């Protein structure tokens, strides 16, 4: 599914996340979209669920928030391990991929017989701006 096939609610949620400077909780997204007819958290959660399935957004488990995928051109394919650097001072999030980590995890999974379905790494600390 491409972004052209998104529902109105999915498009609105993706747009809010795409323009956000920091990760957003579902309730923050709801507040931003009230003027567009959003009234209940379930509307946001349904849209987020589909956007997550399509790989257009990511959930940051450790801070219970969402970000738009920085690599949406690859959203419909697997782009390996998704990793995030989360600044604990300013809240900035950087998404990155490391093929070496992908290879090491794939090797471990093969040896152990484990079948991973999703791998997300969250590294918390201070970004370059905040650590100076």
Secondary structure, 3 states (H helix, E strand, C coil): CCHHHCCHHHHHHHHHHHHCCCCECHHHHHHHHHHHCCCCHHHHHHHHHHHHHCCCEEEEHHHCEEEECCCHHHCCCCCCCEEEEEECCCCCEEEECCHHHHHHHHHHHHHHCCCCCCCEEEEEECCHHHHC
